[in-house]
């Protein structure tokens, strides 16, 4: 887990410290630090904006809760509403994709608010959009169960001046090219811009 956090920190620092290249210098091609422009889509929400790979789709689906609000889902698969709607009720008990294909990914962005939640941010913590974060690698069978996930990742970014509130990105990833998908996620995180 510490190695993953160090890698993410290095990638984010590279992206933040980049400078324009001389006219005849070829663009770097490392997938760990950028997404090719022709294969990029852009998400623009009320809380954040970021770039993501062009073969992923995005869907904003409202999730009713006093503690958490969904921001956006991203996936290589078809995204469906994870909630069952009744006349006066709504129940959300499943993930918005039924299964991940090869090199598949399901990413969800959330705004959480739980009274009393505190984060122990390390001095050298990786940053997302200039804000310190906590990177976790949970058990994929617990956080992304039933869709063929082989690797999971969670990034929590506390919101400044908003006690017990944070933005959370959760990724469910299937191989075989796990490192390549991780590089795309790192590039997405490196592109994050906050709106407030």
C-alpha positions in Angstrom: 0.0 0.0 0.0 2.9 2.4 0.8 4.5 1.6 -2.5 1.2 2.5 -4.3 1.0 5.8 -2.4 4.6 6.7 -3.3 3.9 5.8 -7.0 0.8 8.0 -7.0 2.7 10.9 -5.3 5.5 10.6 -7.9 3.0 10.7 -10.8 1.1 13.6 -9.4 4.3 15.6 -8.7 5.5 14.9 -12.3 2.2 16.2 -13.7 2.2 19.3 -11.4 5.8 20.3 -12.1 5.8 19.8 -15.9 7.0 22.7 -18.0 6.4 23.4 -21.7 8.7 21.5 -24.0 10.9 23.1 -26.7 9.3 23.2 -30.2 11.2 20.2 -31.6 11.1 18.0 -28.5 8.7 15.0 -28.8 5.9 14.8 -26.3 6.5 12.2 -23.5 4.4 9.1 -24.1 4.4 7.5 -20.7 0.8 6.3 -20.0 1.5 6.7 -16.3 1.5 10.5 -16.5 -0.9 11.4 -19.3 -3.8 10.3 -21.4 -3.3 10.8 -25.2 -5.3 13.9 -26.2 -7.2 12.1 -29.0 -8.4 9.5 -26.6 -9.5 11.8 -23.8 -12.9 12.9 -22.6 -13.5 15.6 -20.0 -15.9 15.6 -17.0 -17.0 18.9 -15.6 -19.1 18.8 -12.5 -20.1 21.3 -9.8 -17.3 20.1 -7.4 -14.5 19.0 -9.7 -13.3 18.5 -13.3 -10.9 15.9 -14.7 -9.9 14.1 -17.9 -10.5 10.4 -18.4 -9.9 7.8 -21.2 -12.1 8.1 -24.3 -13.2 4.4 -24.1 -14.8 5.0 -20.7 -18.4 6.3 -20.4 -19.7 8.6 -17.7 -23.1 8.7 -16.0 -24.5 10.9 -13.2 -27.0 8.9 -11.2 -28.6 10.4 -8.1 -28.1 8.3 -4.9 -30.4 9.4 -2.1 -28.6 9.6 1.2 -28.0 12.1 4.0 -24.4 11.0 4.3 -23.2 10.5 0.7 -24.0 12.0 -2.7 -22.9 10.4 -5.9 -21.0 12.7 -8.3 -20.3 10.5 -11.3 -19.8 6.9 -12.4 -17.2 6.0 -15.1 -16.8 2.6 -16.7 -15.7 0.6 -19.7 -19.0 -1.2 -19.4 -22.6 -0.1 -19.8 -23.7 1.8 -16.8 -27.2 1.2 -15.4 -29.2 2.7 -12.5 -28.1 0.8 -9.4 -31.4 1.7 -7.6 -34.9 0.2 -7.6 -37.6 2.8 -7.7 -41.0 2.4 -6.0 -43.9 4.8 -5.9 -42.6 6.4 -2.6 -39.3 4.7 -2.2 -35.9 4.0 -3.6 -33.5 1.1 -2.8 -29.9 1.1 -4.1 -28.3 -2.2 -3.4 -26.1 -3.1 -6.4 -23.3 -1.7 -8.5 -24.1 0.1 -11.8 -22.4 -2.5 -13.9 -23.2 -6.2 -13.9 -19.7 -7.5 -14.9 -16.3 -6.1 -15.9 -14.9 -7.4 -19.2 -11.2 -7.8 -19.8 -9.3 -4.6 -18.7 -12.6 -3.4 -17.4 -13.0 -0.6 -14.9 -15.8 0.8 -12.7 -15.0 4.1 -11.1 -17.3 6.0 -8.8 -16.8 9.5 -7.4 -18.7 10.5 -4.2 -19.1 13.4 -1.8 -19.2 12.0 1.8 -20.2 13.7 5.0 -20.0 11.8 8.2 -19.9 13.7 11.5 -16.8 12.9 13.5 -14.8 11.5 10.6 -11.1 12.5 10.8 -8.2 11.7 8.5 -4.6 11.1 9.5 -2.8 12.7 6.5 0.9 11.8 6.3 3.3 14.7 5.7 4.3 13.2 2.3 0.8 12.1 1.3 0.0 12.0 -2.4 -2.1 15.0 -3.6 -5.1 15.2 -5.9 -5.6 18.6 -7.5 -3.2 20.0 -4.9 -5.1 18.6 -1.9 -3.6 15.9 0.3 -5.3 12.5 0.1 -5.4 9.0 1.6 -4.9 6.1 -0.8 -6.3 2.7 0.2 -6.2 -0.7 -1.6 -9.2 -2.5 -0.1 -10.1 -6.1 -0.6 -11.8 -6.2 -4.1 -14.2 -8.9 -3.0 -15.6 -6.6 -0.4 -15.7 -3.2 -2.2 -16.5 -4.4 -5.7 -18.1 -7.8 -5.2 -19.7 -9.8 -7.9 -18.4 -8.0 -11.1 -15.1 -9.8 -11.6 -12.9 -7.2 -9.9 -9.2 -8.2 -9.4 -7.9 -5.0 -7.9 -9.6 -2.2 -6.0 -8.4 1.3 -5.1 -9.9 4.1 -3.0 -8.7 7.7 -2.8 -10.2 10.0 -0.1 -9.6 13.7 -0.4 -10.7 15.8 2.6 -12.5 19.0 1.7 -10.8 22.1 3.2 -12.9 24.0 5.7 -15.7 21.4 5.6 -15.3 19.3 8.7 -16.0 15.6 8.3 -16.5 16.0 4.5 -14.5 14.4 1.7 -14.5 13.5 -1.9 -13.9 9.8 -2.6 -12.9 8.0 -5.7 -13.4 4.2 -5.8 -12.0 2.0 -8.6 -12.9 -1.6 -9.4 -10.4 -3.0 -11.9 -10.2 -6.2 -13.9 -7.1 -7.5 -15.7 -5.2 -8.8 -17.5 -3.4 -5.4 -17.9 -3.9 -4.1 -14.4 -0.9 -1.8 -14.4 -2.1 -0.1 -17.6 -5.5 0.6 -16.1 -3.9 1.9 -12.9 -1.8 4.3 -15.1 -5.0 5.6 -16.6 -6.5 6.1 -13.2 -3.4 7.9 -12.0 -3.5 10.2 -15.1 -7.2 11.0 -14.3 -6.3 11.8 -10.7 -3.4 14.0 -11.9 -5.8 16.0 -14.1 -8.3 16.8 -11.3 -9.2 20.5 -10.8 -11.4 21.5 -7.8 -14.3 24.0 -8.2 -14.3 25.2 -4.6 
